[in-house]
Amino acid sequence: MTHGDGQMLEERIAEWRSYVRRREAIDPADVDELEDHLRSQVAALEEAGLAEDEAFLIAVKRIGALDTLSDEFAREYSERLWKRLVVAPATAEGSGEGRREALVALGLAVAAAVAIKIPALFGVTFDTSTAHAAGAANESFYIRNFSLLVLPFLAGFFAWKRKLAPSGRYWLAAPFVAAALVMNLIPFTMGGYTESLAAIHLPIALWLAAGFGYAAGAWHDHDRRMNYVRFSGEWFIYYALIALGGGVFIGFTVLLFSAIGLKVELLVNNWILPCGIAGAVIIGAWLVEAKQSVIENMAPVLTLLFTPLFTLLLLAFLVTMVVTGSAIAVDRKVLIGFDLLLVLVVGLILYAISARDNRAEPRFFDTLQLILVVCALLVDAVALWAIAARISEFGFSPNKVAALGENIVLLVNLAGSAVLYARFVAGKAPFAALERWQTAYLPVYAVWASVVVVIFPFVFRFQ
């Protein structure tokens, strides 16, 4: 931290002290204690990579959970920060740094969009609505390589942003190079099961590999892994918003040109859609990095909204299944649907954990989270039973084995979460133990995804 940065922080803390003392008579010793806590929070957040404004606001918000006046101050301060949107700090140095980061992100987004179109130079197009054989070959190429054409640029953005050491950049590039070789040298059957499974699991493995760059090479650090979890959830929110806006843009594009008798579907399918999908990955990451303090407000709101809804959904499903005596009909679509549901629930639990102050005492919402975990655990067990029965009756297939493995991986995660959540709610274990369990378990998902991508094609003879 520079001398100027330290001076600005002192001014902000002085403003906070003045606000707290002015609004209500409070013991100076209490203010001093809160200030010490505030400074330690700011230091920890800045060490994790946040800008001073973001670190200060988030620290004040966390203090606000313990102190009403600080919470009021955080709301007033966040209004001022919100008005800046993605504009850099007023200082010349901050402004230059902000512009440079925006230009780097924009350049990488354009590069990702260009990478998506480079295969067209060799006759491979994103649009598969042409001749059947050519369309199938194009689809097969993009199924295998889409994440490889986009996620390396995201990893590059992290490496630049976090100033990853040269040796760390080699380690960051290694999984992407290995994935490119695997996906393009293994003789998958075009449109086969193992090709589809590899395409589904590869982005999971590469997303977690990109986290090595986000953590500046310190992937073993629990706090940095948890920060990447927060980033991933926030990125998803931004990407969804960009996608909604892009959908509106495409709709009006088609509408306007059709009004003058021009069909622009080929332009949309071949250029706007693929380039937008690729570039938005980088732009979403930049937005999260630029405005972490604003987006952080969304995490508690989203978890508060969707946790009760998914708890009721899973409870209703389990009760209905018991009352009606109906068994799960295991086919490919059902397997995919159940896995997506369980992944979504695990993601919701993980995001809720990342948004919680681990020093706070157990609350009703923690009990609700525990119920959600237990319900998801029961649903996972029922799905596992159905998959095992299906395998014993009809034999093994790539989809069934992949679903079996994924459900076992999720089952272990949910079981550990249920035990640690129950111990926390009962006051027998700290919340930090649950946090560490979740972040320590992340590599398991990457390992299983890599197994599906690399091992399954050989086991099932490239079907």
Secondary structure as GFF3:
##gff-version 3
##sequence-region A 1 463
A	DSSP	alpha_helix	3	23	.	.	.	ID=ss1
A	DSSP	alpha_helix	28	47	.	.	.	ID=ss2
A	DSSP	alpha_helix	52	64	.	.	.	ID=ss3
A	DSSP	alpha_helix	68	83	.	.	.	ID=ss4
A	DSSP	alpha_helix	92	117	.	.	.	ID=ss5
A	DSSP	three_ten_helix	118	122	.	.	.	ID=ss6
A	DSSP	alpha_helix	132	161	.	.	.	ID=ss7
A	DSSP	alpha_helix	166	185	.	.	.	ID=ss8
A	DSSP	alpha_helix	193	214	.	.	.	ID=ss9
A	DSSP	alpha_helix	222	258	.	.	.	ID=ss10
A	DSSP	alpha_helix	265	267	.	.	.	ID=ss11
A	DSSP	pi_helix	268	272	.	.	.	ID=ss12
A	DSSP	alpha_helix	273	290	.	.	.	ID=ss13
A	DSSP	alpha_helix	292	295	.	.	.	ID=ss14
A	DSSP	alpha_helix	298	324	.	.	.	ID=ss15
A	DSSP	alpha_helix	332	354	.	.	.	ID=ss16
A	DSSP	alpha_helix	364	394	.	.	.	ID=ss17
A	DSSP	alpha_helix	398	425	.	.	.	ID=ss18
A	DSSP	alpha_helix	431	454	.	.	.	ID=ss19
A	DSSP	alpha_helix	456	459	.	.	.	ID=ss20
###
